[in-house]
Amino acid sequence: MTKKELIKSVLKGKKPNHIPYSMWTHMPGIDLDPVKITQKTVEFYKKYDIDIIKTMNNGMYSCEDFGAKVDYADVLTGGVAKVVSTPVNKGEDWENIKEAPIDQGALKREQKYLSLLLEELKGEEVPIIFTVFSPITTANKLCEDRIQEFVKEGYGKQIHHALQKITNTTCKLVEKVIEMGADGIFFATQMSNYSVCSEEFYAEFGAPYDIRVLKASKGWCNVLHAHGNDIMFDLLKDYPVQIFNYHAWQSLPSMEEAAIFTNKTLMCGIERMNITNHKKNEIRQEIFESIKQTHGKKLILAPGCVIRYPLDDDMLSYIKKVKVEIEQTIVK
């Protein structure tokens, strides 16, 4: 059974011959170079024998072509990239946001990465999903996390104008990467949790644009990444995707409840900071509970989010080792 066949079988709810798993990280220092990031992605895939590949794009690419300037220096030491110059400094600036051409700049660069990756892994029959950010996530990065302030100041109409332009661009990108050969998208929404904003805010400025992008993807392997430790589960559970990825064990619901009420394949089960902090007992228990609560069906074991640098080979290798031991013991 190829990896694509394995994942397709899992999506249909069939009992797999083994539980698939995946993981991903950022590649600081090289993720702005399509050739280098391709090489590292292929190395990562082959070294850990993961069953589904998420492109490991830098986390700010979606806002660059709308005018943001980004400093990536802190990512090398486990930090995050920062916007150092933005086109949105006052509310009226939202009206100046225009669609970005997808055949130029950062968007072209990320498509080049995907193209090289697809070519390198042509014979592998492994699913490759392309990372895409929700329009509200991109907009919030453009204004350095101040989008709710602008709404409170009365610029909601202008923000909707900008979100339309960002969504149009994102839809075109999604359509293009599926046409290129990606099996689906990894749709990251970073504001759809109660610790960041209200459900009312997200229902107006987030969800409608999310749905447009997701409907634009005709892939068979689309993933929703619900970021954060208090996700808006009621709002997200019916999104049109095949796979649901969230910070299980950090955010409710339990994996058992998520499996029942989404009726989707779950791609989660490992708390990423336990990998970074070398907590093997915690990882072991999380894998045990993930398999137990889902009965090993419609499950792709994975961290709830990107694994932070610095990476530890012993910890990453441990994940598959303990997964195999536990599934062989408790899956009937």
RODO-2510 file (C-alpha; in nm, 4 decimals, decimal comma):
residues 332
     n   res          X          Y          Z
     1     m     0,0000     0,0000     0,0000
     2     t     0,1434     0,3397    -0,0974
     3     k     0,1252     0,6343     0,1370
     4     k    -0,1446     0,7942    -0,0773
     5     e    -0,3462     0,4735    -0,0653
     6     l    -0,2975     0,4585     0,3109
     7     i    -0,4251     0,8125     0,3671
     8     k    -0,7195     0,7637     0,1300
     9     s    -0,8114     0,4481     0,3175
    10     v    -0,7972     0,6308     0,6496
    11     l    -1,0162     0,9144     0,5168
    12     k    -1,2806     0,6555     0,4259
    13     g    -1,2802     0,5236     0,7822
    14     k    -1,1233     0,1900     0,6935
    15     k    -0,8928     0,0168     0,9370
    16     p    -0,5378     0,0848     0,8120
    17     n    -0,2573    -0,1697     0,8145
    18     h    -0,0798     0,0848     1,0327
    19     i    -0,1714     0,4241     1,1736
    20     p    -0,0165     0,6977     0,9596
    21     y     0,1756     0,9812     1,1158
    22     s     0,3262     1,3111     1,0173
    23     m     0,5125     1,6080     1,1585
    24     w     0,6548     1,9316     1,0297
    25     t     0,8719     2,2222     1,1307
    26     h     0,9989     2,5497     0,9937
    27     m     1,3311     2,5611     0,8108
    28     p     1,4789     2,8917     0,9291
    29     g     1,7603     3,0390     0,7291
    30     i     1,6779     2,8422     0,4143
    31     d     1,2999     2,8688     0,3701
    32     l     1,3308     3,1704     0,1423
    33     d     1,5331     2,9632    -0,1052
    34     p     1,3108     2,7183    -0,3014
    35     v     1,5989     2,4862    -0,3880
    36     k     1,7339     2,4587    -0,0336
    37     i     1,3945     2,4225     0,1324
    38     t     1,3039     2,1493    -0,1162
    39     q     1,6203     1,9569    -0,0327
    40     k     1,5573     1,9857     0,3400
    41     t     1,1925     1,8854     0,3057
    42     v     1,2889     1,5732     0,1103
    43     e     1,5567     1,4898     0,3690
    44     f     1,3061     1,5340     0,6521
    45     y     1,0523     1,3112     0,4761
    46     k     1,2994     1,0334     0,4065
    47     k     1,4676     1,0461     0,7459
    48     y     1,1467     1,0137     0,9493
    49     d     0,9380     0,8260     0,6894
    50     i     0,6288     1,0406     0,7452
    51     d     0,3069     0,9498     0,5662
    52     i     0,1939     1,2944     0,4560
    53     i     0,4084     1,5968     0,3710
    54     k     0,3084     1,9489     0,4669
    55     t     0,5106     2,2135     0,2863
    56     m     0,7251     2,3909     0,5428
    57     n     0,6941     2,7451     0,4128
    58     n     0,8007     3,0402     0,6224
    59     g     0,5084     3,1589     0,8298
    60     m     0,4898     3,5109     0,6857
    61     y     0,4947     3,4513     0,3124
    62     s     0,1257     3,5313     0,2670
    63     c     0,1594     3,8958     0,3677
    64     e     0,4819     3,9857     0,1851
    65     d     0,3245     4,0583    -0,1527
    66     f     0,0696     4,2892     0,0080
    67     g     0,3548     4,5145     0,1187
    68     a     0,4851     4,3801     0,4504
    69     k     0,8583     4,3653     0,5220
    70     v     0,9574     4,0781     0,7497
    71     d     1,2551     4,0049     0,9763
    72     y     1,3170     3,6294     1,0174
    73     a     1,6290     3,6487     1,2364
    74     d     1,4711     3,5213     1,5609
    75     v     1,3300     3,2027     1,4051
    76     l     1,6735     3,0381     1,4127
    77     t     1,6675     3,0414     1,7927
    78     g     1,3081     2,9246     1,8350
    79     g     1,1450     3,2675     1,8069
    80     v     0,9041     3,4036     1,5503
    81     a     0,9299     3,6239     1,2434
    82     k     0,8369     3,9894     1,2834
    83     v     0,6812     4,2469     1,0547
    84     v     0,9138     4,5483     1,0569
    85     s     0,7309     4,7558     0,7959
    86     t     0,3627     4,7456     0,7067
    87     p     0,1376     4,9101     0,4463
    88     v    -0,1366     4,9450     0,7095
    89     n    -0,0608     5,2159     0,9639
    90     k    -0,4013     5,3842     0,9849
    91     g    -0,7555     5,2712     0,9182
    92     e    -0,7831     5,4320     0,5776
    93     d    -0,4853     5,2272     0,4568
    94     w    -0,7035     4,9163     0,4318
    95     e    -0,8705     5,0737     0,1274
    96     n    -0,5353     5,0658    -0,0536
    97     i    -0,4934     4,6885    -0,0317
    98     k    -0,5126     4,5368    -0,3786
    99     e    -0,5026     4,1802    -0,5077
   100     a    -0,1483     4,0473    -0,5299
   101     p    -0,0382     3,8733    -0,8511
   102     i     0,0410     3,5103    -0,7795
   103     d     0,3088     3,4917    -1,0495
   104     q     0,5434     3,7333    -0,8732
   105     g     0,7250     3,7821    -0,5444
   106     a     0,6768     3,5567    -0,2438
   107     l     0,3772     3,3744    -0,3917
   108     k     0,5793     3,2788    -0,6979
   109     r     0,8671     3,1712    -0,4719
   110     e     0,6430     2,9369    -0,2711
   111     q     0,4981     2,7857    -0,5896
   112     k     0,8546     2,7216    -0,7072
   113     y     0,9169     2,5351    -0,3814
   114     l     0,6069     2,3216    -0,4410
   115     s     0,7023     2,2567    -0,8026
   116     l     1,0508     2,1374    -0,7078
   117     l     0,9127     1,9231    -0,4262
   118     l     0,6580     1,7555    -0,6517
   119     e     0,9310     1,6828    -0,9054
   120     e     1,1726     1,5430    -0,6452
   121     l     0,9071     1,3102    -0,4982
   122     k     0,7326     1,2180    -0,8238
   123     g     0,7641     0,8433    -0,7717
   124     e     0,7046     0,8337    -0,3980
   125     e     0,3215     0,8340    -0,4010
   126     v     0,3104     1,0385    -0,0815
   127     p     0,0440     1,3089    -0,0270
   128     i     0,1806     1,6639    -0,0413
   129     i    -0,0293     1,9447     0,1038
   130     f     0,0520     2,3104     0,0487
   131     t     0,0381     2,5530     0,3412
   132     v    -0,2106     2,8383     0,2985
   133     f    -0,3068     3,1024     0,5536
   134     s    -0,6604     3,2210     0,6163
   135     p    -0,7369     3,5708     0,4858
   136     i    -0,7955     3,7105     0,8359
   137     t    -0,4621     3,5630     0,9470
   138     t    -0,2849     3,7385     0,6599
   139     a    -0,4696     4,0653     0,7292
   140     n    -0,3818     4,0538     1,0979
   141     k    -0,0162     3,9960     1,0187
   142     l    -0,0222     4,2900     0,7786
   143     c    -0,1229     4,5263     1,0596
   144     e     0,0948     4,3671     1,3295
   145     d    -0,1952     4,2021     1,5177
   146     r    -0,4009     4,5219     1,5419
   147     i    -0,6963     4,4276     1,3244
   148     q    -0,9433     4,4220     1,6142
   149     e    -0,8333     4,7699     1,7138
   150     f    -0,9139     4,8959     1,3650
   151     v    -1,2582     4,7368     1,3821
   152     k    -1,3263     4,9068     1,7163
   153     e    -1,2218     5,2365     1,5591
   154     g    -1,4928     5,1945     1,2949
   155     y    -1,2962     5,0667     0,9959
   156     g    -1,4858     4,7413     0,9490
   157     k    -1,6001     4,8329     0,5978
   158     q    -1,2450     4,9094     0,4883
   159     i    -1,1224     4,5818     0,6391
   160     h    -1,3879     4,3858     0,4507
   161     h    -1,2612     4,5534     0,1329
   162     a    -0,9069     4,4347     0,2089
   163     l    -1,0256     4,0862     0,3050
   164     q    -1,2001     4,0536    -0,0310
   165     k    -0,8736     4,1336    -0,2104
   166     i    -0,6710     3,8983     0,0105
   167     t    -0,9298     3,6217    -0,0347
   168     n    -0,9331     3,6623    -0,4130
   169     t    -0,5554     3,6286    -0,4160
   170     t    -0,5591     3,3280    -0,1821
   171     c    -0,8250     3,1510    -0,3899
   172     k    -0,6186     3,1953    -0,7050
   173     l    -0,3127     3,0581    -0,5250
   174     v    -0,5087     2,7571    -0,3993
   175     e    -0,6478     2,6801    -0,7433
   176     k    -0,2992     2,7049    -0,8900
   177     v    -0,1259     2,4730    -0,6417
   178     i    -0,3934     2,2051    -0,6854
   179     e    -0,3532     2,2388    -1,0618
   180     m     0,0214     2,1938    -1,0140
   181     g    -0,0312     1,8621    -0,8366
   182     a    -0,0691     1,9291    -0,4646
   183     d    -0,3070     1,6772    -0,3065
   184     g    -0,4664     1,9424    -0,0898
   185     i    -0,3995     2,2457     0,1245
   186     f    -0,3051     2,2889     0,4876
   187     f    -0,5321     2,5818     0,5732
   188     a    -0,3977     2,7602     0,8805
   189     t    -0,6339     2,9854     1,0703
   190     q    -0,4589     3,1532     1,3613
   191     m    -0,7375     3,3689     1,5028
   192     s    -1,0202     3,1187     1,5386
   193     n    -0,9773     3,0718     1,9111
   194     y    -1,1417     3,2440     2,2049
   195     s    -0,8130     3,3564     2,3571
   196     v    -0,7590     3,5845     2,0544
   197     c    -1,1010     3,7215     1,9591
   198     s    -1,4742     3,6751     2,0064
   199     e    -1,6818     3,4283     1,8084
   200     e    -1,8882     3,7207     1,6766
   201     f    -1,5757     3,8866     1,5391
   202     y    -1,4583     3,5684     1,3704
   203     a    -1,8019     3,4891     1,2311
   204     e    -1,7978     3,8247     1,0502
   205     f    -1,4350     3,8790     0,9545
   206     g    -1,2983     3,5243     0,9438
   207     a    -1,5344     3,2394     0,8625
   208     p    -1,6969     3,3668     0,5380
   209     y    -1,3572     3,4223     0,3788
   210     d    -1,2257     3,0889     0,5101
   211     i    -1,5099     2,9046     0,3414
   212     r    -1,4432     3,0768     0,0084
   213     v    -1,0801     2,9638     0,0127
   214     l    -1,1616     2,6090     0,1201
   215     k    -1,4225     2,5738    -0,1533
   216     a    -1,1621     2,6889    -0,4048
   217     s    -0,9468     2,3866    -0,3220
   218     k    -1,0490     2,0804    -0,5230
   219     g    -0,7898     1,8631    -0,3520
   220     w    -0,8835     1,5305    -0,1929
   221     c    -0,6675     1,5900     0,1138
   222     n    -0,7522     1,9329     0,2572
   223     v    -0,6567     2,0027     0,6173
   224     l    -0,7924     2,2657     0,8539
   225     h    -0,5358     2,3794     1,1092
   226     a    -0,7222     2,5386     1,3995
   227     h    -0,4489     2,7192     1,5879
   228     g    -0,4504     2,7969     1,9585
   229     n    -0,5426     2,6619     2,2984
   230     d    -0,9159     2,7458     2,3026
   231     i    -1,0458     2,6869     1,9512
   232     m    -1,3918     2,7904     1,8293
   233     f    -1,4931     2,4309     1,7776
   234     d    -1,8617     2,4953     1,7106
   235     l    -1,7696     2,7384     1,4339
   236     l    -1,4991     2,5198     1,2782
   237     k    -1,6248     2,1629     1,3056
   238     d    -1,8307     2,1751     0,9850
   239     y    -1,5701     2,3442     0,7641
   240     p    -1,5497     2,1692     0,4224
   241     v    -1,2247     1,9749     0,4703
   242     q    -1,1341     1,6089     0,4988
   243     i    -0,8885     1,6450     0,7877
   244     f    -0,9074     1,8389     1,1157
   245     n    -0,5814     1,9442     1,2844
   246     y    -0,5813     2,1219     1,6205
   247     h    -0,3826     2,1524     1,9429
   248     a    -0,5224     1,8374     2,1026
   249     w    -0,4474     1,8157     2,4766
   250     q    -0,4031     2,1945     2,4880
   251     s    -0,7475     2,2833     2,3591
   252     l    -1,0814     2,1163     2,4112
   253     p    -1,2590     1,9160     2,2822
   254     s    -1,1111     1,5768     2,3553
   255     m    -1,0052     1,3786     2,0527
   256     e    -1,2959     1,1411     2,1061
   257     e    -1,5436     1,4293     2,0965
   258     a    -1,3700     1,5937     1,8002
   259     a    -1,3863     1,2688     1,6044
   260     i    -1,7591     1,2290     1,6724
   261     f    -1,8697     1,5837     1,5989
   262     t    -1,6486     1,6629     1,2994
   263     n    -1,6827     1,3203     1,1386
   264     k    -1,3452     1,3972     0,9844
   265     t    -1,0051     1,2363     1,0052
   266     l    -0,8074     1,3894     1,2907
   267     m    -0,4442     1,4820     1,2317
   268     c    -0,3141     1,5579     1,5789
   269     g    -0,2524     1,3862     1,9115
   270     i     0,0930     1,5070     2,0138
   271     e     0,1564     1,8285     2,2043
   272     r     0,4407     1,9920     2,0146
   273     m     0,6111     2,1546     2,3130
   274     n     0,6504     1,8142     2,4755
   275     i     0,8694     1,7283     2,1771
   276     t     1,0713     2,0471     2,2185
   277     n     1,0978     1,9979     2,5955
   278     h     1,2022     1,6299     2,5685
   279     k     0,9056     1,4897     2,7623
   280     k     0,8919     1,1302     2,6484
   281     n     0,6440     1,0099     2,9098
   282     e     0,3966     1,2793     2,8121
   283     i     0,4356     1,2001     2,4421
   284     r     0,3867     0,8308     2,5092
   285     q     0,0668     0,8939     2,7027
   286     e    -0,0654     1,1314     2,4355
   287     i    -0,0103     0,8749     2,1622
   288     f    -0,1734     0,6052     2,3770
   289     e    -0,4781     0,8216     2,4478
   290     s    -0,5054     0,9374     2,0866
   291     i    -0,5187     0,5812     1,9581
   292     k    -0,7453     0,4685     2,2429
   293     q    -0,9983     0,7510     2,1991
   294     t    -1,0205     0,7090     1,8209
   295     h    -0,9861     0,3284     1,8199
   296     g    -0,7061     0,3866     1,5709
   297     k    -0,9511     0,4905     1,2968
   298     k    -0,9639     0,8152     1,0981
   299     l    -0,6433     0,9161     1,2715
   300     i    -0,3150     1,0587     1,1467
   301     l    -0,0904     1,1021     1,4477
   302     a     0,0812     1,4403     1,4376
   303     p     0,1673     1,7408     1,6484
   304     g    -0,1028     2,0040     1,6805
   305     c     0,1261     2,2621     1,5243
   306     v     0,4743     2,3247     1,3901
   307     i     0,7626     2,1757     1,5913
   308     r     0,9841     2,4579     1,7096
   309     y     1,3574     2,4803     1,6616
   310     p     1,6008     2,3528     1,7728
   311     l     1,5044     2,0046     1,6545
   312     d     1,6117     1,6938     1,8437
   313     d     1,6568     1,3827     1,6313
   314     d     1,6135     1,1492     1,9282
   315     m     1,2752     1,3006     2,0118
   316     l     1,1516     1,2999     1,6525
   317     s     1,2584     0,9381     1,6046
   318     y     1,0910     0,8414     1,9338
   319     i     0,7477     0,9410     1,8026
   320     k     0,7293     0,6686     1,5377
   321     k     0,8955     0,4116     1,7619
   322     v     0,6418     0,4478     2,0410
   323     k     0,3513     0,4802     1,7938
   324     v     0,4365     0,1406     1,6468
   325     e     0,4679    -0,0206     1,9898
   326     i     0,1370     0,1159     2,1173
   327     e    -0,0697     0,0484     1,8056
   328     q     0,0563    -0,3093     1,7875
   329     t    -0,0488    -0,3592     2,1481
   330     i    -0,3913    -0,1938     2,1718
   331     v    -0,5385    -0,1780     1,8191
   332     k    -0,7556    -0,4816     1,7526
***
